[in-house]
Amino acid sequence: MREMFEEVRSNKVKSYLLVVMFICIIAFLGAVLGLIFLESYAAGFIVALLVSAAYCAIAYSSGDSMVLKATGSRPVTKREYPHLYHAIEGLAIAAGMPKPKAYVIEDTALNAFATGRDPKHASITVTTGLLKKLNRQELEGVIGHEMAHIRNYDTRIMVLAAVLVGVTILISDIMLRSLLWGRAGRRRRGGEGMAVLMIIGLLLAVLAPIAARLIRLAISRRREYAADAGSAILTRYPPGLASALKKISKDPDPLVDKANRATAHLFISTPFRRKRGWLVGLFSTHPPIGDRIRRLKEM
């Protein structure tokens, strides 16, 4: 049991550190952009942080409803899916938190996700394929995983991470265009200092979005491990989730039709057709299912 709590604590700390890295990337990009346009590092730094705050406010207030709509999720009643309703209700009581709303996606793929800015405004969505293929213990393992995401505020931090990636790419794109075709570049083209700055700016503009995406994916992978450990704590039965993940990994058609790159990291397993390779793993939103099953068996 102690190992389970250590798993949750360790992954939460590492995830927050990765978000701090995001903010540093945005602040540095803003400072360079401010020097190019306003001849002031401070002005660019402040503008970058203000833009990030505005985007985060939008994501905080309406991110969950946007996700539910984008994925085609619909609310369900206790009469329609009583086993899903009871699993959510029972684990919410065990977690000492409000019962999340229940949603389903009409899709044969085996998958699920949670969303919401806090436990009071949360929901859990599962595919109809998952409900048909999993037994009670396996379903509880999956629901426990999503409940852990909600309890640990993972859903909030992942929405914010997605927004910060967007802000980073936006600032980088502005910087790249200004350096290549903007007036700032032409006005100071002769200066040696400006030439060096342009080289640095170009490198940042190209590499920052890639680095930001890698960081976001790393946050997602670490939080999947933490949520697996959280499910084991809530259900007191790690083999339930391990068995569910094994079935999910063998799903012949894992593609969730309405999933996209913006929402992929929310699902318990990648909602796209799986590919193999080192580069694919580097850009994956989820850790290998085999590693997750192994960790659960060791608990």
DRENVO-910010 format. One line per 8 residues: number of its first residue (from 1); their letters; for each residue y, z, x of C-alpha. Coordinates in Angstrom, 1 decimal. Layout:
! DRENVO-910010
NUM	A	Y Z X  ...
//
This chain:
! DRENVO-910010
1	MREMFEEV	0.0 0.0 0.0  2.4 0.8 2.8  1.8 -2.7 4.3  2.9 -4.2 0.9  6.2 -2.4 0.9  6.8 -3.3 4.5  6.2 -7.0 3.7  8.8 -6.9 1.0
9	RSNKVKSY	11.3 -5.0 3.1  10.9 -7.2 6.2  11.3 -10.5 4.3  14.4 -9.2 2.4  16.1 -8.3 5.7  15.3 -11.6 7.3  16.5 -13.6 4.2  19.9 -11.9 4.1
17	LLVVMFIC	20.3 -12.7 7.8  19.7 -16.3 7.1  22.4 -16.3 4.4  24.8 -14.8 6.9  24.0 -17.8 9.2  24.9 -20.1 6.3  28.3 -18.5 6.0  28.9 -18.8 9.7
25	IIAFLGAV	28.1 -22.5 9.7  30.6 -23.1 6.8  33.3 -21.0 8.5  32.9 -22.9 11.8  33.0 -26.2 10.0  36.1 -25.2 8.1  37.8 -24.0 11.3  37.3 -27.3 13.1
33	LGLIFLES	38.4 -29.2 10.0  41.5 -27.0 9.8  42.4 -27.9 13.4  42.1 -31.6 12.7  44.2 -31.7 9.5  46.5 -28.6 9.7  46.4 -27.8 13.5  45.2 -24.3 12.5
41	YAAGFIVA	41.7 -22.8 12.9  42.6 -20.0 10.5  43.8 -22.2 7.7  40.5 -24.2 7.8  38.5 -21.1 8.0  40.2 -19.6 4.9  40.0 -22.9 2.9  36.2 -23.2 3.7
49	LLVSAAYC	35.6 -19.6 2.5  37.6 -20.1 -0.7  35.7 -23.3 -1.6  32.4 -21.5 -1.0  33.5 -18.6 -3.2  34.5 -21.0 -6.0  31.1 -22.8 -5.8  29.2 -19.5 -5.8
57	AIAYSSGD	31.2 -18.3 -8.8  30.1 -21.3 -10.8  26.5 -20.9 -9.7  26.5 -17.2 -10.5  27.8 -17.6 -14.1  25.8 -20.7 -15.3  23.2 -21.5 -12.7  20.2 -20.2 -14.7
65	SMVLKATG	21.0 -22.2 -17.9  21.5 -25.3 -15.7  18.1 -24.8 -14.1  16.3 -24.3 -17.5  17.9 -27.4 -18.9  17.3 -29.5 -15.9  13.6 -28.6 -15.8  13.0 -29.2 -19.6
73	SRPVTKRE	12.1 -25.5 -20.2  11.9 -24.3 -23.8  11.7 -20.7 -25.1  8.5 -19.5 -26.6  7.6 -16.8 -29.1  4.9 -14.1 -29.0  3.0 -15.9 -31.7  2.9 -19.2 -29.8
81	YPHLYHAI	1.7 -17.8 -26.5  0.7 -14.1 -27.0  -1.1 -13.8 -23.6  2.0 -15.0 -21.7  4.2 -12.7 -23.7  1.9 -9.7 -23.1  1.6 -10.4 -19.4  5.4 -10.5 -19.0
89	EGLAIAAG	5.9 -7.5 -21.1  3.3 -5.4 -19.4  4.4 -6.2 -15.8  8.1 -5.7 -16.8  7.1 -2.1 -17.9  5.2 -1.6 -14.6  8.2 -2.8 -12.6  10.6 -0.6 -14.6
97	MPKPKAYV	12.9 -3.5 -15.5  14.0 -5.4 -18.7  11.5 -7.9 -20.1  12.5 -11.5 -18.9  12.6 -14.2 -21.5  9.5 -16.5 -21.7  9.8 -20.3 -21.3  7.3 -23.1 -20.9
105	IEDTALNA	7.4 -26.6 -19.6  5.1 -29.2 -21.3  3.4 -30.4 -18.2  -0.2 -30.5 -16.9  0.7 -29.4 -13.4  0.0 -25.8 -12.5  3.3 -24.1 -11.7  5.9 -21.5 -12.6
113	FATGRDPK	9.3 -20.2 -11.6  11.8 -17.5 -12.4  15.6 -17.8 -12.7  18.6 -15.6 -13.6  21.4 -13.8 -11.9  20.0 -10.3 -12.4  17.0 -8.6 -14.1  19.0 -8.3 -17.4
121	HASITVTT	19.6 -12.0 -17.5  16.3 -13.4 -16.3  13.6 -15.7 -17.5  10.1 -16.7 -16.4  8.9 -20.3 -17.0  5.3 -21.5 -16.7  3.8 -24.9 -17.3  1.4 -25.4 -20.1
129	GLLKKLNR	-1.2 -26.6 -17.6  -1.0 -23.2 -15.8  -1.6 -21.4 -19.1  -4.7 -23.5 -19.8  -6.3 -23.2 -16.4  -5.7 -19.5 -15.3  -7.6 -16.5 -16.5  -5.8 -13.2 -17.4
137	QELEGVIG	-5.9 -11.7 -13.9  -4.7 -14.9 -12.3  -1.9 -15.3 -14.8  -0.8 -11.7 -14.2  -0.7 -12.4 -10.5  1.6 -15.4 -11.0  3.8 -13.5 -13.5  3.9 -10.6 -11.0
145	HEMAHIRN	5.1 -13.0 -8.3  7.9 -14.2 -10.5  8.7 -10.7 -11.6  9.1 -9.7 -7.9  11.5 -12.6 -7.4  13.7 -11.2 -10.2  13.4 -7.6 -9.2  14.4 -8.4 -5.6
153	YDTRIMVL	17.3 -10.6 -6.8  15.7 -13.6 -5.1  16.7 -15.9 -7.9  20.3 -15.1 -7.3  20.2 -15.5 -3.6  18.3 -18.8 -3.8  20.9 -20.3 -6.2  23.7 -19.2 -3.8
161	AAVLVGVT	21.8 -20.7 -0.9  21.5 -24.0 -2.7  25.3 -23.9 -3.4  26.1 -23.1 0.2  24.0 -26.1 1.4  26.1 -28.3 -1.0  29.4 -26.8 0.4  28.2 -27.4 4.0
169	ILISDIML	27.4 -31.0 3.3  30.7 -31.5 1.5  32.8 -30.1 4.4  30.7 -32.1 6.9  31.2 -35.3 5.0  35.0 -34.8 4.9  35.0 -34.1 8.6  33.0 -37.1 9.4
177	RSLLWGRA	35.1 -39.4 7.4  38.4 -38.0 8.7  37.2 -38.3 12.3  36.0 -41.9 12.0  38.6 -43.4 9.7  41.2 -40.7 9.0  44.8 -40.6 10.1  44.2 -37.4 12.1
185	GRRRRGGE	41.9 -39.3 14.5  44.2 -42.2 14.9  47.3 -40.1 15.4  45.9 -38.2 18.4  43.4 -40.7 19.7  45.1 -40.7 23.1  44.8 -36.9 23.8  41.9 -35.8 26.0
193	GMAVLMII	41.7 -32.5 24.0  41.4 -34.4 20.8  38.7 -36.7 22.2  36.6 -33.6 23.0  37.3 -32.1 19.6  36.3 -35.4 17.9  33.0 -35.4 19.8  32.3 -31.8 18.8
201	GLLLAVLA	33.3 -32.5 15.2  31.1 -35.5 14.9  28.1 -33.6 16.2  28.8 -30.8 13.7  29.3 -33.2 10.9  25.9 -34.8 11.6  23.9 -31.7 12.5  25.3 -29.0 10.2
209	PIAARLIR	23.8 -30.4 7.0  20.4 -30.6 8.6  20.7 -27.1 10.0  21.9 -25.8 6.6  18.9 -27.4 4.8  16.5 -26.0 7.3  18.0 -22.5 6.8  17.8 -22.8 3.0
217	LAISRRRE	14.1 -23.8 3.2  13.4 -20.9 5.6  15.0 -18.5 3.1  12.7 -20.0 0.4  9.5 -19.7 2.4  10.2 -16.1 3.5  10.9 -15.1 -0.1  7.6 -16.6 -1.3
225	YAADAGSA	5.8 -14.3 1.1  7.8 -11.3 -0.1  7.2 -12.2 -3.8  3.4 -12.5 -3.1  3.5 -9.0 -1.7  5.6 -7.8 -4.7  3.0 -9.2 -7.1  0.2 -7.3 -5.3
233	ILTRYPPG	2.2 -4.1 -5.7  2.9 -4.7 -9.4  -0.6 -5.8 -10.4  -2.5 -3.6 -7.9  -4.9 -6.5 -7.6  -4.0 -9.0 -4.8  -7.2 -11.2 -5.5  -5.7 -12.2 -8.8
241	LASALKKI	-2.8 -14.1 -7.3  -4.9 -15.3 -4.4  -7.3 -16.9 -6.9  -4.4 -18.4 -8.9  -3.0 -19.9 -5.7  -6.4 -21.4 -4.8  -6.5 -23.1 -8.2  -2.9 -24.3 -7.8
249	SKDPDPLV	-3.7 -25.7 -4.3  -6.6 -27.8 -5.8  -4.5 -29.2 -8.7  -5.2 -33.0 -8.6  -1.7 -33.7 -10.0  0.8 -31.1 -8.9  3.8 -33.2 -9.8  6.1 -31.5 -12.3
257	DKANRATA	7.8 -34.4 -14.0  11.3 -32.9 -14.4  11.4 -31.1 -11.1  13.9 -32.2 -8.4  15.0 -31.3 -4.9  17.6 -28.9 -6.2  15.1 -26.8 -8.2  12.0 -27.3 -6.1
265	HLFISTPF	12.4 -24.0 -4.1  12.3 -21.9 -7.3  8.7 -22.9 -8.2  5.7 -20.8 -7.0  4.3 -23.9 -5.3  5.9 -27.2 -4.4  6.3 -29.2 -7.6  5.8 -32.5 -5.8
273	RRKRGWLV	2.8 -34.3 -4.5  1.7 -32.6 -1.3  1.9 -34.3 2.1  0.7 -33.1 5.5  2.3 -33.1 8.9  4.4 -30.9 11.2  7.7 -32.6 10.1  6.7 -32.2 6.4
281	GLFSTHPP	6.0 -28.5 7.0  9.4 -28.0 8.6  11.2 -29.4 5.6  8.9 -27.7 3.0  10.4 -25.2 0.5  7.1 -23.3 0.5  4.8 -21.8 3.1  1.2 -23.2 3.3
289	IGDRIRRL	-0.8 -21.9 0.4  -3.7 -21.1 2.8  -1.5 -18.7 4.7  -0.3 -17.0 1.5  -3.9 -16.5 0.4  -4.9 -15.1 3.8  -2.1 -12.6 3.7  -3.1 -11.5 0.2
297	KEM	-6.7 -11.0 1.2  -5.5 -8.8 4.1  -3.7 -6.4 1.8
//
